[in-house]
Amino acid sequence: MKFRKLAVLFAACGALAACGGAGSLPTGNNPGAPTTNPDGSVDLPGNPVDPGSGTTKPDQQAESTSLWPLTTGSTWTYRITDPANGVFNKVVTVRGTETVPDTSMTAVKVHSKQDRTATTGTVYEENSWQLELTNGLVVRLREEDVTDGLPTKTTTWSPAMMKSLSATPASVPWEHQDKVRELITYSAGGTEGKEPVYVWKVLEKDVAVTTPAGTFTNAIKVQRDKLNKSGEVKEEKQRMYWLVPGVGKVREEGERTEELVSYDVKKP
């Protein structure tokens, strides 16, 4: 079964073109065809900025003002307050450009580590392969979950799923709908197919937000809603993000709270 591009709707942030086509997700443990194309690529909702070129496109903001810096060696430490898992730290590190496993594409590998040993006795890690697009979106192609050093599951998407924004929209409010085919492969065996739909909104610009890492006065406030089959926001599935040019995410609220404690963003 061949899957085509799913529709992706863009509004504002410049003149953005939507991908056409249609697709349907199986349910349960029968997700059907792989999420990659026959040539080993993954469909993208836009044109990628070459992660290995060291240059930016004319319509792309410079890395020094990016809302989601992906320069190799950059690190962020967050304090997470989780109702289920307590309070612990997460360290995010940009590892650099490499081939995305099981594809013919390259992307930036981002590693995160949550040390929950003091609360749940576990260490959770995630490897994420991300691409910055010239339309100001950042998408993720693949994620791998690891618990206490052992792989637990791999998640892939087609088209690639939106992760964040790298560029500030020219005007607000700004809205983008993200609908993808999601395939989860469990290390213990079994697969699961899903068809998540998210709506991203930039609500405000030049917002002041205070974190343990300091007070930022130029953040943008972003809302992400996960929709159910009726098109309504799923209960307890709304998230709020505060993104700062040249720094990245400084705060997140939703199922849990993340606050930036320290950061070291490398120059291009």
C-alpha positions as CSV (number, residue, x, y, z in Angstrom):
1,M,0.0,0.0,0.0
2,K,1.4,3.3,-1.0
3,F,0.8,6.3,1.2
4,R,0.9,9.8,-0.3
5,K,1.4,13.1,1.4
6,L,-1.1,14.2,3.9
7,A,-2.5,17.7,3.8
8,V,-0.7,20.2,5.9
9,L,-2.3,23.6,6.4
10,F,-0.2,26.8,6.9
11,A,-1.3,30.3,7.7
12,A,0.9,33.4,8.1
13,C,4.6,33.2,8.6
14,G,5.0,34.1,5.0
15,A,3.4,32.5,2.0
16,L,3.6,28.8,2.7
17,A,2.6,26.0,0.3
18,A,0.6,23.1,1.6
19,C,1.4,19.5,0.6
20,G,-1.5,17.7,-1.3
21,G,-2.6,14.2,-1.2
22,A,-4.5,11.8,1.1
23,G,-3.9,8.9,3.4
24,S,-5.4,6.7,6.0
25,L,-3.9,5.1,9.1
26,P,-4.6,1.6,10.2
27,T,-5.3,1.1,13.9
28,G,-4.2,-1.3,16.6
29,N,-1.1,-3.4,15.9
30,N,-1.4,-3.4,12.1
31,P,0.1,-0.1,11.0
32,G,0.6,-1.3,7.4
33,A,3.3,0.1,5.1
34,P,6.5,1.8,6.4
35,T,6.5,5.5,6.8
36,T,9.4,6.0,4.4
37,N,9.1,6.3,0.7
38,P,10.5,3.7,-1.7
39,D,13.7,5.9,-2.2
40,G,14.2,5.9,1.6
41,S,13.1,9.5,2.1
42,V,10.4,11.0,4.3
43,D,8.0,13.7,3.0
44,L,8.6,17.1,4.4
45,P,6.1,20.0,4.8
46,G,8.5,22.4,3.2
47,N,12.1,22.7,2.0
48,P,14.9,21.9,4.4
49,V,17.8,24.1,5.4
50,D,20.8,22.0,4.7
51,P,22.1,21.1,8.2
52,G,25.6,20.5,6.9
53,S,26.0,23.6,4.8
54,G,26.5,26.2,7.5
55,T,24.4,28.6,5.6
56,T,20.8,29.8,5.8
57,K,18.3,30.5,3.1
58,P,17.2,34.0,2.2
59,D,13.8,33.6,4.0
60,Q,15.3,32.0,7.0
61,Q,16.4,33.8,10.1
62,A,20.1,33.5,11.2
63,E,20.9,30.9,13.8
64,S,21.8,33.6,16.3
65,T,18.1,34.6,16.3
66,S,16.6,31.2,15.9
67,L,13.8,30.1,18.2
68,W,15.1,26.5,18.1
69,P,18.9,26.6,17.6
70,L,20.4,23.3,16.2
71,T,24.1,24.1,16.3
72,T,26.3,21.2,17.3
73,G,27.3,21.1,20.9
74,S,24.5,23.4,22.2
75,T,23.1,22.3,25.5
76,W,20.1,23.2,27.7
77,T,19.2,22.1,31.2
78,Y,15.6,22.1,32.4
79,R,13.9,21.6,35.7
80,I,10.9,19.4,35.2
81,T,8.0,19.3,37.7
82,D,5.9,16.3,36.8
83,P,2.7,15.3,38.8
84,A,3.5,11.6,38.2
85,N,7.3,11.5,38.4
86,G,8.2,14.4,40.8
87,V,10.9,17.0,40.2
88,F,14.0,16.2,38.2
89,N,16.4,17.6,35.5
90,K,16.5,17.2,31.8
91,V,19.6,17.9,29.7
92,V,19.3,18.4,26.0
93,T,22.3,18.2,23.7
94,V,22.7,18.8,20.0
95,R,24.9,16.0,18.7
96,G,25.2,17.1,15.1
97,T,24.2,16.0,11.6
98,E,24.0,12.4,10.7
99,T,22.0,9.9,8.6
100,V,18.5,9.2,10.0
101,P,18.3,5.4,10.7
102,D,16.4,3.4,8.1
103,T,16.3,6.4,5.7
104,S,18.5,8.0,3.0
105,M,18.2,11.4,4.6
106,T,20.4,13.4,7.0
107,A,19.1,15.5,9.9
108,V,20.4,16.9,13.2
109,K,20.5,14.4,16.1
110,V,19.3,15.9,19.4
111,H,19.8,13.9,22.6
112,S,17.9,14.4,25.8
113,K,18.4,12.7,29.2
114,Q,16.1,12.8,32.2
115,D,17.6,11.6,35.4
116,R,14.7,10.4,37.5
117,T,16.7,8.2,39.8
118,A,15.8,10.2,42.9
119,T,12.0,9.9,42.1
120,T,11.3,6.8,40.1
121,G,14.7,5.1,40.0
122,T,15.0,5.3,36.2
123,V,17.0,7.3,33.6
124,Y,15.0,8.1,30.5
125,E,16.8,9.2,27.3
126,E,15.5,10.2,23.8
127,N,17.3,10.5,20.5
128,S,15.5,12.8,18.0
129,W,16.4,13.5,14.4
130,Q,15.2,17.0,13.5
131,L,15.3,19.3,10.4
132,E,14.9,23.1,10.1
133,L,12.8,24.2,7.1
134,T,13.1,27.4,5.2
135,N,9.5,28.3,6.0
136,G,10.4,28.6,9.7
137,L,9.2,25.2,11.0
138,V,11.3,22.6,12.7
139,V,10.2,19.0,12.1
140,R,11.2,15.6,13.6
141,L,11.6,12.5,11.4
142,R,12.4,9.9,14.0
143,E,12.6,9.4,17.8
144,E,14.1,6.6,19.9
145,D,13.2,6.1,23.5
146,V,15.7,4.5,25.9
147,T,15.1,3.6,29.6
148,D,18.0,2.6,31.8
149,G,20.2,2.1,28.8
150,L,17.7,-0.3,27.0
151,P,15.8,0.7,23.9
152,T,12.0,0.7,24.4
153,K,10.4,2.1,21.3
154,T,11.0,4.0,18.0
155,T,8.5,6.5,16.5
156,T,8.5,7.7,12.9
157,W,6.3,10.0,11.0
158,S,5.2,10.7,7.4
159,P,5.2,13.6,6.6
160,A,7.7,14.6,9.3
161,M,5.9,16.0,12.4
162,M,6.3,19.6,13.5
163,K,8.5,19.9,16.6
164,S,8.7,23.7,17.0
165,L,9.4,27.0,15.2
166,S,12.7,28.5,14.3
167,A,11.4,31.8,13.0
168,T,9.1,34.3,14.5
169,P,5.9,34.9,12.4
170,A,5.6,38.2,10.7
171,S,2.3,38.8,12.5
172,V,0.1,37.1,15.2
173,P,-2.1,35.3,15.7
174,W,-0.5,32.6,13.6
175,E,-1.8,29.1,13.1
176,H,-0.7,25.8,11.6
177,Q,-2.4,22.4,11.5
178,D,-0.2,19.3,11.6
179,K,-1.7,15.9,10.5
180,V,0.7,13.0,10.0
181,R,1.0,9.2,9.9
182,E,2.7,7.9,13.0
183,L,4.3,4.5,13.4
184,I,5.4,3.2,16.8
185,T,7.7,0.1,16.9
186,Y,8.2,-1.4,20.3
187,S,11.5,-3.0,21.1
188,A,9.7,-5.8,23.0
189,G,7.7,-6.6,19.9
190,G,4.6,-5.2,18.2
191,T,3.8,-2.0,16.3
192,E,1.1,0.6,16.5
193,G,-0.2,3.1,14.0
194,K,-1.8,6.4,14.8
195,E,-3.0,9.6,13.0
196,P,-2.5,12.5,15.4
197,V,-3.7,16.0,14.6
198,Y,-2.2,19.0,16.3
199,V,-3.0,22.7,15.9
200,W,-0.1,25.1,16.7
201,K,-0.8,28.8,17.4
202,V,1.5,31.7,18.1
203,L,-0.5,33.9,20.5
204,E,1.8,36.7,21.4
205,K,5.3,38.2,20.7
206,D,7.7,40.1,23.0
207,V,6.4,38.3,26.1
208,A,8.2,38.5,29.4
209,V,8.9,35.2,31.1
210,T,11.0,34.5,34.2
211,T,12.9,31.2,34.7
212,P,15.7,30.0,36.9
213,A,18.0,30.9,33.9
214,G,16.9,34.5,34.1
215,T,14.1,36.8,32.8
216,F,13.5,37.1,29.1
217,T,11.5,39.9,27.6
218,N,11.4,38.9,24.0
219,A,9.7,35.5,24.1
220,I,6.9,34.3,21.8
221,K,4.1,32.4,23.4
222,V,3.0,29.3,21.5
223,Q,0.0,27.0,22.1
224,R,-0.2,23.4,20.9
225,D,-3.5,21.6,21.0
226,K,-4.0,17.9,20.2
227,L,-7.3,17.2,18.6
228,N,-9.7,14.2,18.9
229,K,-11.5,12.6,16.0
230,S,-14.3,15.2,16.3
231,G,-11.8,18.1,15.9
232,E,-12.0,19.1,19.6
233,V,-9.0,19.7,21.9
234,K,-8.2,16.6,23.9
235,E,-8.6,17.0,27.6
236,E,-5.3,17.7,29.3
237,K,-3.5,17.6,25.9
238,Q,-2.9,21.4,25.5
239,R,0.7,22.7,25.9
240,M,2.1,26.2,26.1
241,Y,5.6,27.0,25.1
242,W,7.7,30.2,25.5
243,L,10.5,30.5,22.9
244,V,13.3,33.1,22.9
245,P,15.3,34.1,19.8
246,G,18.9,32.8,20.1
247,V,18.0,30.7,23.2
248,G,15.2,28.3,22.3
249,K,12.5,26.9,24.6
250,V,12.7,28.6,28.1
251,R,9.4,27.3,29.5
252,E,6.7,24.7,28.9
253,E,3.4,24.1,30.6
254,G,0.8,21.4,30.1
255,E,1.0,17.8,31.4
256,R,4.1,19.0,33.3
257,T,6.1,22.1,33.7
258,E,9.7,22.6,32.2
259,E,11.8,25.6,33.2
260,L,15.2,26.5,31.8
261,V,17.9,26.4,34.4
262,S,21.0,27.0,32.2
263,Y,22.0,26.9,28.5
264,D,25.0,27.1,26.2
265,V,24.0,27.8,22.6
266,K,27.0,27.5,20.2
267,K,27.5,29.9,17.4
268,P,27.2,28.6,13.8
